[in-house]
Amino acid sequence: AALRPARGARAGAMRFFTREYLQNSTPSRKDGVDPDKEQQFRRTYCNFIKKMVQELKLLSWTLETAIVFTHRFFAVRSISKNDRFLVATASVFLALKVDESPRSLRDVAYVMVMTKNANKPAELLALKDNPDAYLAPLMESLLLAERSLLYTLAFDLNVDHSYPVLVENLKKLGMDKVDNADDVKLFQLTHNMLNDSMITTVCLQYHPRKIVAVAMQRVAKLSERKLPLPDGKSFTEYFDMT
């Protein structure tokens, strides 16, 4: 049996930025947010999105879509002037629509409050006492945030996902057998590395084809496993990484 690509994968244009721009010239940098602080903020909103996705019982491509939307937003908007949790939640809400897994705005707002205030009993009590009154203004804010997100992304909602690229690459190499322990291990370790890369800006710099290929190469090297490339083909040439 072979691994199968997940549904919901789409080809589409992505906005890319240079490393120099992301490191030195973003609106956040101009507002005095240093790279380390921005990465800390990035980690918090990525973890926040992951928790929301888990609570909403969504699949991995919706997680990736939401994180990419949020990264793209903060590549051109200051993280010091925009509530990162509100933007992240709007990204989840928009990703649900794009990936055809819609949830109600109220459900998304409710999960946002529960996730953001997990360690704040007073906030959770206020939500429980009068959920409609508590959620109404938040839902309005989320709709405004979604509108801002759409304009910031220039209505470009295409996201190429890494998972189907990984499955395609493994199939191309004949390493996609689920009954082969080494193939499964290579898939899982590469998938884990791709998940870890989500908190970085690598998706803003490179197409998933390159990101996945580099991850596969690193995992194979760490696992001391040789990838079966055709004779005369380098890894870079075979996976079109030039």
VEXDREN-2710 file (C-alpha; in Angstrom, 1 decimal):
% VEXDREN-2710
k/r/px/py/pz
1/ALA/0.0/0.0/0.0
2/ALA/1.2/3.5/-0.8
3/LEU/0.7/6.8/1.0
4/ARG/-2.0/9.0/-0.5
5/PRO/-2.0/12.8/-0.9
6/ALA/-4.5/14.6/1.4
7/ARG/-7.5/16.1/-0.1
8/GLY/-7.7/19.9/-0.2
9/ALA/-4.2/20.4/-1.8
10/ARG/-4.2/23.1/-4.5
11/ALA/-1.7/24.7/-6.7
12/GLY/-1.5/28.4/-6.7
13/ALA/0.7/31.5/-6.5
14/MET/2.5/32.3/-3.3
15/ARG/4.0/35.6/-2.2
16/PHE/7.7/35.3/-1.5
17/PHE/10.1/37.7/0.3
18/THR/13.8/37.8/0.6
19/ARG/15.5/36.9/3.8
20/GLU/17.1/40.4/3.9
21/TYR/13.6/41.9/3.8
22/LEU/12.2/39.7/6.5
23/GLN/15.2/40.2/8.7
24/ASN/15.6/43.9/8.4
25/SER/12.8/45.7/6.5
26/THR/9.4/44.6/7.7
27/PRO/7.0/47.0/9.3
28/SER/7.6/45.3/12.7
29/ARG/11.3/46.0/12.4
30/LYS/10.6/49.6/11.5
31/ASP/8.5/49.8/14.7
32/GLY/11.4/48.7/16.8
33/VAL/10.6/45.0/17.2
34/ASP/13.9/43.1/17.0
35/PRO/14.1/39.7/15.2
36/ASP/14.3/37.6/18.3
37/LYS/11.2/39.3/19.8
38/GLU/9.3/38.9/16.5
39/GLN/10.2/35.2/16.4
40/GLN/8.9/34.9/20.0
41/PHE/5.7/36.5/18.9
42/ARG/5.6/34.2/15.8
43/ARG/6.0/31.1/18.0
44/THR/3.1/32.2/20.3
45/TYR/0.6/32.7/17.5
46/CYS/1.7/29.5/15.7
47/ASN/1.1/27.5/18.9
48/PHE/-2.1/29.3/19.4
49/ILE/-3.3/28.3/16.0
50/LYS/-2.3/24.7/16.6
51/LYS/-4.3/24.6/19.8
52/MET/-7.4/26.1/18.0
53/VAL/-7.1/23.6/15.2
54/GLN/-6.9/20.8/17.7
55/GLU/-10.0/22.0/19.6
56/LEU/-11.9/22.5/16.3
57/LYS/-10.8/19.0/15.2
58/LEU/-9.4/20.2/11.9
59/LEU/-6.9/18.5/9.7
60/SER/-3.2/19.4/9.0
61/TRP/-3.7/21.3/5.8
62/THR/-6.1/23.8/7.5
63/LEU/-3.4/24.3/10.1
64/GLU/-0.8/25.0/7.4
65/THR/-3.2/27.4/5.5
66/ALA/-3.9/29.4/8.7
67/ILE/-0.3/29.7/9.7
68/VAL/0.8/30.8/6.2
69/PHE/-2.0/33.4/6.1
70/THR/-0.8/34.8/9.4
71/HIS/2.9/34.8/8.4
72/ARG/2.0/36.6/5.2
73/PHE/-0.1/39.2/7.1
74/PHE/2.8/40.0/9.5
75/ALA/5.3/40.2/6.6
76/VAL/3.7/43.4/5.6
77/ARG/1.9/44.6/8.8
78/SER/3.5/45.4/12.1
79/ILE/3.1/42.9/14.8
80/SER/3.3/45.7/17.4
81/LYS/0.2/47.4/15.9
82/ASN/-2.0/44.4/15.3
83/ASP/-3.4/41.8/17.9
84/ARG/-1.6/38.7/16.8
85/PHE/-4.2/36.4/18.4
86/LEU/-7.0/38.2/16.7
87/VAL/-5.2/38.0/13.3
88/ALA/-4.4/34.3/13.9
89/THR/-8.0/33.5/14.7
90/ALA/-9.2/35.4/11.6
91/SER/-6.7/33.3/9.7
92/VAL/-8.2/30.1/11.1
93/PHE/-11.7/31.3/10.2
94/LEU/-10.7/32.2/6.7
95/ALA/-8.7/28.9/6.3
96/LEU/-11.8/27.0/7.2
97/LYS/-13.7/28.5/4.3
98/VAL/-10.8/28.1/1.8
99/ASP/-10.3/24.5/2.7
100/GLU/-14.0/23.8/2.7
101/SER/-14.3/22.8/6.3
102/PRO/-16.5/25.7/7.5
103/ARG/-17.3/26.3/11.2
104/SER/-19.6/29.0/12.5
105/LEU/-18.1/32.3/13.5
106/ARG/-19.5/31.8/17.0
107/ASP/-17.8/28.4/17.4
108/VAL/-14.4/29.9/16.3
109/ALA/-14.8/32.9/18.6
110/TYR/-15.7/30.5/21.5
111/VAL/-12.6/28.4/20.9
112/MET/-10.5/31.5/20.6
113/VAL/-11.6/32.6/24.1
114/MET/-11.2/29.2/25.6
115/THR/-7.7/28.8/24.1
116/LYS/-6.4/32.3/24.9
117/ASN/-7.8/32.3/28.5
118/ALA/-7.0/28.7/29.5
119/ASN/-5.3/30.0/32.6
120/LYS/-7.7/32.8/33.4
121/PRO/-10.7/31.5/35.4
122/ALA/-12.3/34.9/35.6
123/GLU/-12.5/35.2/31.8
124/LEU/-13.8/31.7/31.4
125/LEU/-16.4/32.3/34.1
126/ALA/-17.6/35.5/32.3
127/LEU/-17.9/33.5/29.1
128/LYS/-19.9/30.8/30.9
129/ASP/-22.2/33.3/32.6
130/ASN/-23.3/35.2/29.5
131/PRO/-21.7/33.7/26.3
132/ASP/-23.8/35.7/23.9
133/ALA/-22.9/39.1/25.5
134/TYR/-19.3/38.0/25.8
135/LEU/-18.9/36.8/22.2
136/ALA/-20.8/39.4/20.3
137/PRO/-18.1/42.2/20.3
138/LEU/-15.4/39.6/19.7
139/MET/-17.3/38.3/16.6
140/GLU/-17.5/41.8/15.2
141/SER/-13.8/42.2/15.8
142/LEU/-13.1/38.9/14.0
143/LEU/-15.1/40.0/11.0
144/LEU/-13.1/43.2/10.8
145/ALA/-9.9/41.3/11.2
146/GLU/-10.9/38.9/8.4
147/ARG/-11.6/41.8/6.1
148/SER/-8.2/43.4/7.0
149/LEU/-6.6/40.0/6.3
150/LEU/-8.2/39.6/2.9
151/TYR/-7.1/43.1/1.8
152/THR/-3.6/42.6/3.2
153/LEU/-3.3/39.3/1.3
154/ALA/-4.7/41.1/-1.8
155/PHE/-7.4/38.3/-1.9
156/ASP/-4.6/35.8/-2.8
157/LEU/-5.8/32.8/-0.8
158/ASN/-3.8/30.1/-2.6
159/VAL/-1.5/28.0/-0.4
160/ASP/0.6/25.1/-1.7
161/HIS/0.7/22.5/1.0
162/SER/3.8/20.5/2.0
163/TYR/2.1/17.2/2.8
164/PRO/1.1/16.3/-0.8
165/VAL/4.5/17.4/-2.1
166/LEU/6.2/15.0/0.5
167/VAL/3.9/12.1/-0.6
168/GLU/4.6/12.8/-4.3
169/ASN/8.4/12.9/-3.7
170/LEU/8.4/9.7/-1.8
171/LYS/6.3/8.0/-4.4
172/LYS/8.6/9.3/-7.1
173/LEU/11.5/7.5/-5.3
174/GLY/9.5/4.4/-4.7
175/MET/9.7/5.0/-0.9
176/ASP/6.0/5.3/-0.1
177/LYS/5.2/1.8/1.1
178/VAL/3.3/1.9/4.4
179/ASP/4.4/-1.7/5.1
180/ASN/8.1/-0.7/5.0
181/ALA/9.3/0.5/8.4
182/ASP/12.2/2.5/6.9
183/ASP/9.8/4.3/4.4
184/VAL/7.4/5.1/7.2
185/LYS/10.2/6.4/9.4
186/LEU/11.5/8.7/6.7
187/PHE/8.0/10.0/6.1
188/GLN/7.3/10.6/9.7
189/LEU/10.6/12.3/10.5
190/THR/10.4/14.5/7.4
191/HIS/6.8/15.4/8.3
192/ASN/7.8/16.3/11.8
193/MET/10.6/18.5/10.4
194/LEU/8.1/20.3/8.1
195/ASN/5.8/20.8/11.1
196/ASP/8.6/22.4/13.1
197/SER/9.5/24.7/10.2
198/MET/6.0/26.3/10.4
199/ILE/7.0/28.6/13.2
200/THR/9.7/30.1/10.9
201/THR/9.4/32.3/7.9
202/VAL/10.7/29.7/5.5
203/CYS/7.3/29.4/3.8
204/LEU/7.6/33.1/2.9
205/GLN/10.9/32.5/1.2
206/TYR/10.6/29.3/-0.7
207/HIS/8.1/27.1/-2.5
208/PRO/7.1/23.9/-0.6
209/ARG/8.8/21.9/-3.3
210/LYS/12.2/23.2/-2.1
211/ILE/11.3/23.1/1.6
212/VAL/10.2/19.5/1.4
213/ALA/13.2/18.4/-0.7
214/VAL/15.6/20.0/1.8
215/ALA/13.8/18.3/4.7
216/MET/14.0/14.9/3.0
217/GLN/17.7/15.4/2.3
218/ARG/18.4/16.3/5.9
219/VAL/16.4/13.5/7.4
220/ALA/18.0/10.9/5.0
221/LYS/21.4/12.2/6.0
222/LEU/20.6/12.0/9.7
223/SER/19.1/8.6/9.3
224/GLU/22.1/7.4/7.2
225/ARG/19.8/6.4/4.5
226/LYS/20.7/6.9/0.8
227/LEU/17.9/8.2/-1.4
228/PRO/17.6/6.1/-4.6
229/LEU/18.2/8.8/-7.2
230/PRO/18.5/7.9/-10.9
231/ASP/22.1/7.6/-12.3
232/GLY/23.7/10.8/-13.2
233/LYS/21.1/12.9/-11.3
234/SER/22.0/15.0/-8.3
235/PHE/19.4/15.6/-5.6
236/THR/19.2/19.3/-6.6
237/GLU/18.6/18.5/-10.2
238/TYR/16.1/15.6/-9.6
239/PHE/13.9/17.7/-7.4
240/ASP/14.3/20.9/-9.4
241/MET/15.8/23.0/-6.6
242/THR/17.9/25.3/-8.8
END
